[in-house]
Amino acid sequence: MRTPSRHVPALVLALLVVAACAPPGSAAPPSVVLTDDGCDRTGAESLPPGAASIAIRNESGSLGSFELLRLESSFPALAAHVGEEQARIAAGQPPQGIPSSVTEVGHLLLNPMGSGTIEATLTPGTHAVVCVRLTASEDAVLSMFLVGPYSVTE
């Protein structure tokens, strides 16, 4: 019969100390991933105001454009706009662009399978990321997706 190691209590204590040092309610940093079929986010959904970084990966086979937006209207209103844009794209029409009720606070263009970071200064309010797949010449939009909302509070 094997006896427990005398180092186990020290390991358990070390793990408890590390867990106790993590800030309460902390979440993983925000990240966004674009694929050929959609755009998803992981990590924090609430962010403090000030300097922020959102890790971006383009796992699609197309050029990817990522816009971090501050919303002056509601997230559902932006989601409805993106839905209309998706319908235009599916019908072979060009999108109309971002509505006047949003302000771009960060932008990143990535080659297929590329990664990078959107760096921005966030102010209190609601933010979102629009992910767009483009043709290589950037003259046509292949698809558009919305991720969010991100809540920025004091």
N, C-alpha and C positions, 0 to 999 in steps of 0.2 A: 504494500500500500504506500502510495506516495504522500508525503507530507507537504502542506502548503509552504511556499517560499516565504521567508521572513521579509522579503522585499514587497510583497503584495500590499500590505497596509500602507507603505510609503507611496506606492504607485497610485492607490486609491486616493490618498490625501492630495497628491499632486494634481490629479484630475479634478478633484473638488475645488482646489484653489484656482485652477485655470478657468473652470466654469463660472466661479464666483466673480472673476475679474472681467468677464464679458459685460459690456454695457447692457442694462436692462432693455428688452425689446429691440435689440439690435438685429438687423437683418443683413443678408449678404448684399454687397453693392449691386446696383441695378445693371442689368445687361439685356441686350436685344439681339435676336438671331433671325436673319432673313433666310428663308429657303425658297425653292421654286413654288411651294404651295402656300406660303403664309409667313407671318412674322410673329414671334413670340417673345415674351419677356420673362425674366426671372429676377429674383432679388427684391430689394426694397421698393415699396410702393409709396412710402412717405419719405420725403427728403427735407432736410433743413435748408433754409435760404442760404445763399452764398455760393461759393465755388462748388461745382459738382462735376462728376465724371460718369458717363454711361458707356460701358464697354459694348462695342458693336462687332458682330460677326456677320459676314455675308457668305452663307453656305449655299447660295443659289448659283446657277450657271450663268447669271447675267450681272451686268454692272448694277450696283446697288446705291441708291441715294437715300439718306436718312436725315430727316428734319426733326429737330427738337423744337416743339412749339409751346408757347404760353397761350392759354385759351382765355379770351375775354368773355366768351359765351360758355355754354355747358358742354361737357364731354359728349352727351348724347347728340347735341347739335352737330359737333364735328364728325361723330360717327355716321350721322345721316348724310353729311356732305361727302364723306369718303365712300359711302355706299352708292351715291349718285355718280361719283367719279368712276367707281368700279363698273357700273352699268355702261357709262360712256366708253370706257376702254374695251369692254366686251363687245360693244357695237361697232368697234373700229374707229371711234371718234377720239379726238384728243381731249385730255382732261382740261378743266378750266383753271386749275391751280388752287392755291390755298385761299380760303375766304378771308375777308378783311377783319373778321372777328378773332384772328389768331396773329401772334407775332413770332417770327422765327428767332430763336435764341441760340441755336447751334445747328450746324450742318456738317455732314460727312459723306464723301463719295468713295465707294470701295469697289475694287475689282472683284470678280468672282473668287470665292474662297479667301477673301481678304479679311483683315480685322483691324480695328482701330478704336479710337475713343472720341466721343463728343465731349468737349470741355465747354462748360457754360457757367454763367453766374445766374442763379435762379432767384426769383423774387416770389413772395408768397402768392399762392394761387394754384390753379390746376394746369398741368402740363401733359403733353402726349408726344409720342414719336410716330411719324408717318414714314413707312418703309416703301420704297418704290423700286421696282425692277425696270431697268432701262435697256434699250438696244445698245450695242457697243458704240454706236455713233452718237448716243444720247439724244437722238431725234424722235424717238417714240417711246411711250410708256407701255410696258408689257403687263404690269399689274401693280396694284397699290393696296397697302394694308395699314391698319392703325393699331397701335398698342398704347395702353394706358388705362386709366389716368394715373398720373403721378401727382400726389398731393404735397405741396410745399407749404409748410406752416412754421411759424416762429416757435 
